[in-house]
Amino acid sequence: MADQLPLEALVVDDEPEIRELLVEFLRGKGVPVASASDGRAAVTALQREPARYSFVITDLALPGVDGLGVLRAARDANPSCQVVIVTGYASLDSAIQAVRLGAYDYITKPFSLGQIDVILQRLRDRLSLEAENRQLLHRLGQRESVDGRQHLLARLDAIDFRLARLESALDELLDRRPLRPTH
């Protein structure tokens, strides 16, 4: 399924064990993945190639730029990028702030790879539905374009028909009108 959808991930965590675990897990799921060990490196990667990453998993507490900064940079670089915040220091305030900034999900450490798998499947489903929606809108646009041309041609034909009737009526009037004698 990964081959069918444009999905490349960026994993951002300052803990090498967690970062490598997530990288290997995503690779095992067929997802191309890059990683960064701090927020500044992640922001630089996102700004350098704005369309490259469609999925970011970032720790909240990072050196340099925090996870919310990474979230902002990801959404600024690519509004369709989906960002998952992972934190060992969950709070209602940080969760609300993450959601307001457009986070796709917010999970707490320790997390299971099953949670990541569920998020990945939901994301793939979402991307699939978005692609299907774009195709349907494109088809609808084509149909409306064809229907619109057909409607326009039908209206032009009706106008031509009316003009022909008017011309015919005018010809009849002119032919039937008695000629006035000239003096």
C-alpha positions in Angstrom: 0.0 0.0 0.0 2.9 2.4 0.6 3.8 2.2 -3.0 0.4 3.5 -4.0 0.5 6.7 -2.0 3.0 9.5 -1.8 4.1 9.1 1.8 7.6 10.0 3.1 8.2 10.5 6.8 10.5 12.5 8.9 11.2 11.3 12.4 12.5 13.9 14.9 13.7 12.8 18.3 16.7 13.6 20.4 16.8 10.1 21.9 18.7 7.9 19.4 17.0 4.7 20.5 13.5 6.0 19.9 14.4 7.7 16.7 16.0 4.6 15.2 13.1 2.4 16.4 10.6 4.6 14.6 12.8 4.8 11.5 13.2 1.0 11.3 9.5 0.4 12.0 8.4 2.8 9.2 11.0 1.4 6.7 9.6 -2.1 7.6 6.2 -0.7 6.6 7.5 0.4 3.2 7.6 4.1 4.1 10.7 6.1 2.9 11.9 7.9 6.0 14.5 10.4 7.1 15.4 11.5 10.6 16.6 14.5 12.6 18.0 14.6 16.1 16.9 18.1 17.0 14.2 20.6 16.1 16.6 23.0 14.1 17.7 20.2 11.8 14.1 19.2 11.3 13.0 22.7 10.5 15.9 23.1 8.0 15.0 19.8 6.3 11.3 20.9 6.0 12.2 24.3 4.6 14.8 22.9 2.2 12.3 20.4 0.6 8.8 21.6 1.5 6.9 19.0 -0.6 9.1 16.0 0.4 7.5 15.0 3.7 3.9 14.2 4.0 4.2 12.7 7.5 6.3 13.9 10.5 6.6 12.2 13.9 8.3 14.6 16.3 9.1 14.6 20.0 7.7 17.6 21.9 10.7 18.3 24.0 13.6 18.9 21.6 16.8 20.9 21.8 16.8 24.0 19.6 13.3 24.1 18.4 10.6 22.2 20.2 8.1 19.8 18.6 5.5 22.6 18.3 8.0 24.6 16.3 8.6 21.6 14.1 4.8 21.3 13.7 4.6 24.9 12.7 7.5 24.6 10.2 6.0 21.4 8.7 2.5 23.0 8.2 4.1 26.2 6.8 6.2 24.3 4.4 3.5 21.9 3.3 -0.1 22.5 4.6 -1.0 18.9 3.8 1.8 17.5 5.9 0.5 15.5 8.8 2.4 15.8 12.1 2.2 13.5 15.1 3.5 14.8 18.4 5.1 12.3 20.8 5.9 13.3 24.3 6.9 11.9 27.7 5.6 15.1 29.3 2.0 15.2 28.2 -0.2 18.0 29.4 -3.7 19.2 28.5 -2.2 22.6 27.5 0.4 21.1 25.1 -2.2 18.8 23.6 -4.6 21.6 23.0 -1.9 23.8 21.6 -0.8 21.0 19.3 -4.3 20.4 18.0 -4.8 24.1 17.4 -1.6 24.2 15.4 -2.9 21.3 13.2 -1.3 18.2 14.7 -2.7 15.0 13.2 -2.3 13.1 16.5 -0.7 13.4 20.0 0.6 10.4 21.7 2.5 9.9 25.0 5.6 7.9 25.8 5.9 5.1 26.3 4.0 4.3 23.2 3.6 1.0 21.3 4.5 0.4 17.7 0.9 -0.7 17.4 -0.2 2.9 18.0 2.1 4.1 15.3 0.8 1.4 13.0 -2.8 2.6 13.6 -1.8 6.2 12.9 0.0 5.1 9.8 -3.0 3.2 8.5 -5.4 6.1 9.3 -3.0 8.4 7.4 -2.9 6.1 4.4 -6.7 5.9 4.4 -6.9 9.7 4.6 -4.4 10.1 1.7 -6.3 7.5 -0.3 -9.6 9.3 0.3 -8.1 12.7 -0.6 -6.7 11.3 -3.8 -10.1 9.7 -4.6 -11.7 13.1 -3.9 -9.3 14.9 -6.2 -10.1 12.4 -9.0 -13.8 12.8 -8.5 -13.6 16.6 -8.5 -11.5 16.4 -11.7 -14.1 14.1 -13.3 -16.9 16.4 -12.2 -15.0 19.4 -13.6 -14.7 17.6 -16.9 -18.3 16.6 -16.9 -19.4 20.1 -16.0 -17.2 21.4 -18.7 -18.7 19.0 -21.3 -22.2 19.7 -19.9 -21.5 23.4 -19.9 -20.4 23.3 -23.6 -23.4 21.2 -24.5 -25.7 23.6 -22.7 -24.1 26.6 -24.4 -24.3 24.9 -27.8 -28.0 24.1 -27.2 -28.7 27.8 -26.3 -26.8 29.0 -29.4 -28.9 26.6 -31.5 -32.1 28.0 -29.9 -31.0 31.5 -30.6 -30.1 30.6 -34.2 -33.6 29.0 -34.6 -35.3 32.1 -33.2 -33.3 34.4 -35.4 -34.1 32.3 -38.5 -37.8 32.5 -37.5 -37.6 36.3 -37.1 -35.8 36.6 -40.4 -38.5 34.4 -42.1 -41.2 36.5 -40.5 -39.6 39.7 -41.6 -39.2 38.4 -45.2 -42.9 37.4 -45.2 -43.8 40.9 -44.0 -41.7 42.6 -46.5 -43.0 40.3 -49.3 -46.6 40.8 -48.4 -46.4 44.5 -47.8 -48.1 46.4 -50.5 -45.7 48.5 -52.5 -46.3 52.2 -52.1 -46.6 54.1 -55.3 -43.8 56.5 -55.8 -44.7 60.0 -57.1 
